Amino acid sequence: MLLALKCTFNGVYQRKIKKGYELLIDFYICFLYEVTIHR
């Protein structure tokens, strides 16, 4: 849950230079990256 909020916040913070589908891509990359590191 916290990870999802973190990734979402990161995406929203950068939204002014990204489109919607780019936000989704960034979210999944962020999520997978964090999950892999903390496994």
Secondary structure, DSSP 4 states (H G I P E B T S, - for coil): -HHHHHHHHHHHHTGGG--HHHHHHHHHHHHHHHHHHT-
